Amino acid sequence: MGVSGLLFSAPIDNPLMPYLLEEGFCIEDTSWTSPQCGFSLDYLIQKRLRSCHSSHSLQLRKATIKGVSEIGVVIWNIKERFNIQINVGSGQFSWNWLQHNTRVAGSARNGLLWGCDAKWTVLNIRDTFLSLDAQLGGWDWMDGPSTVNGMASGAHSQSLLRYWQIGGAVTQKIAMFAPYLGFAVNRTRMKVWNLPTGTGRMHARHEIGPFGGCSLSTGNRFLLNLEWRGWFEEGLSLAAHVRF
Amino acid sequence: MCLSLHLFASPQGSPASPRVLHKGFFIPSKCWVNIRGGYEGDFVFDAQMQQDQEGSGAVDQYSQTTNAGIATINLLERLDLYGVFGSSRVFAQWRFIDMAQRVRNAQMETLHHFSWGVGIRAILIQHCNWSLGLGGRYSASHNRVGWLTVDGTSAPTNSARFRWSEWEANLGVAYHIDLFTPYIAVNYLDKKAILNRLSFFVADQAAESDHFHNRRPVGMNLGCTISTGKFFFLNVEARVINEEAVSVSGEFRF
């Protein structure tokens, strides 16, 4: 029986989200608070990992993870300055690494992806905004088949992950476009077990990286956001939000 | 309030797409029929298939990529009849138990090959900015197998074939907000695939062929169309529950 680790991050989205939707379906735009909901499709192209200290004896090398997740979002907007949101979703990831010249690979799915997110628009000068984002979350009850050098192992591997992330970005509002660019710090730990090659724990190889994207909205009820993340992970996400 | 009819498939598009574009390049807006053409890219990350007939286990991974052109005939801005013609490729991974009761791991990828589909979509009810639409689509492809491995060992695939087909029906609602038309739909999907013309075992019971079938028939589509109502629209769609997939399409009205 073995254990090892995996790693992950959620889409950040435009930190200026609290400000972008000014009108909703039912609640008046003069109200100090409004609920929103959304959906996000995240494509993690690659995230590189390295073994934690407790797994150094396993000599895990060149570990990567990739996959797709779908996340539903419920948001509480306060004074168009703060967003507090809960993310719940699922996804499918595949991971692999080398261990003593043996290729260990597998998938992680059937689990629950969850997270809490806060966004705060700190200041603005005309149409230029500085905003912050903080996230905390995890990935639970993931399991899936695994292979060692391409040969199936009997039992399903299981995995677990936890992460936190802080980022800041500058957004420029240009008519219905709101492009943004920022940096994020991401710490992630992951564990995979039920492997014939032994238990392993891993964390991210790179913890700092840029992210950028563009929101598209007239400020009226609906918003679309496209985002890229680099260095600490390569990822793309597409999100849509509705204000009630 | 208006009535119409329609039918649909894999990437379903917006239930309101028959009436998203009001003006085209050549055909006058008052004409009762118009033509659209465009591109559709469909990327299925996991089709959530299971083995059927020879075996009963899950297909651990089944991804599919399709790039295609779309030709649409629009009637009265209520009904779309369309054809999709392009190329498709499939990657699949599954496990089976051999004669010695050992678990084997098989992986396969097809070459890109011609795929086609036909579909219909119609707006049933239209009220203010709301549209309720119904759709359906049939798609199929018959691919050559590029490579296949069992426990990491390459197997001969000279005459191997992989054939898939699917039909789908959906019911969705869309709401128009400025440039955007977000929508949500429920779909029913019946997807089948068969791998055959092999000379070695790839499934339980020492079978030299394997059938796949989708595990969950009912799923959900979430998407958004972006357009000013003139000449062009762009559509992005995610499919969840019975598939994990995303599609991007764009169409011009002539």
Contacts between the chains, C-beta under 8 A, distances in Angstrom:
chain1	res1	chain2	res2	distance
A	39	B	222	5.3
A	39	B	238	7.1
A	41	B	238	4.6
A	41	B	246	5.8
A	43	B	246	7.7
A	67	B	45	7.8
A	68	B	45	4.4
A	68	B	46	7.6
A	68	B	244	5.6
A	70	B	238	6.5
A	70	B	240	5.0
A	70	B	244	6.8
A	91	B	244	7.5
A	92	B	45	6.6
A	92	B	46	5.1
A	92	B	244	6.1
A	94	B	61	7.4
A	107	B	60	6.3
A	107	B	61	6.6
A	109	B	46	7.7
A	144	B	60	7.1
A	145	B	60	4.9
A	145	B	95	6.4
A	145	B	105	7.8
A	147	B	105	5.3
A	147	B	152	7.9
A	149	B	152	5.8
A	150	B	105	6.3
A	150	B	107	7.7
A	150	B	149	6.5
A	150	B	151	5.7
A	150	B	152	2.4
A	150	B	153	7.7
A	151	B	104	8.0
A	151	B	105	6.0
A	151	B	151	4.5
A	151	B	152	6.2
A	152	B	95	5.0
A	152	B	103	4.5
A	152	B	104	6.2
A	152	B	105	3.6
A	152	B	151	7.2
A	153	B	103	7.9
A	154	B	103	6.0
A	176	B	179	7.5
A	216	B	179	8.0
A	216	B	226	7.4
A	218	B	177	7.7
A	218	B	178	4.4
A	218	B	179	6.9
A	220	B	177	6.2
A	220	B	178	5.9
A	221	B	177	5.1
A	222	B	177	4.6
A	222	B	178	7.6
A	222	B	180	4.9
A	222	B	182	5.9
A	222	B	224	7.9
A	224	B	180	6.7
A	224	B	224	5.9
A	224	B	226	7.3
A	224	B	236	8.0
A	238	B	236	6.3
A	238	B	238	7.6
A	238	B	246	7.5
A	240	B	182	6.1
A	240	B	222	7.5
A	240	B	224	5.7
A	242	B	182	7.1
